[in-house]
C-alpha cells in the first residue's frame, strides 16, 4: 500500500494519522478547535512531536472544550507550564486561550466555526491533482490574513495550510497514495 512521501511507515501513530484522519473532511467544531490549537503548538516542531503528545494535550486542555479553554487564567497557564507531557511554551499556551475566545466569536458570527472555515471554499474540498509539495497557497494566505485581523495568533499562512490539510478542506494526498 503506497502512502504519501512524508509518512514514516515505521511509526504506527503517523501511519494511523495519515490513513484515518489527515485529509478527512471535518465539520465538528470541537475537532476543528483541537486541530487549530495543535497546529499552533506544532510551529517550529515536527508534527510527530505533537501527535505523540496529543492525548496529554486533550487531558491538559479539557478535551479542547473551547469555552473552558477561553476561561483559563494565570493559575491555569502556570499549571500547564509545569506539565511535562505537553509542549510548554507560554506564548503558545496564551495564544491557545486567546484563540479560543476568538474562535467563539467566529462561532457566534457564523453559527459555527465549521461554517466559517468551509465558507472559504463554498463547502468544497480542494483536491490537488499534482504531487508538487507546497506549504501555503492563496487560500491559506486569505484565511490567515482574516484570522490575524480578528486577533488570532500562531495562524500564519504555513500553519493554516497545514490546518486545511488536516481538516480535509484541502486534499493533498499524493496521486499515488491509496487515500487519493
Secondary structure, DSSP 4 states (H G I P E B T S, - for coil): ----TT--TT-HHHHHHHHHTTT-----HHHHHHHHHHHHHHTTS-HHHHHHHHHHHHHHTGGG-HHHHHT--HHHHHHHHT-TTS---HHHHHHHHHHHHHHHHHHHHHSSHHHHHHHTTTT--EE--S----S--HHHHHHHHHHHHHT-SS--HHHHHHHHHHTTSEE---TTSTT-
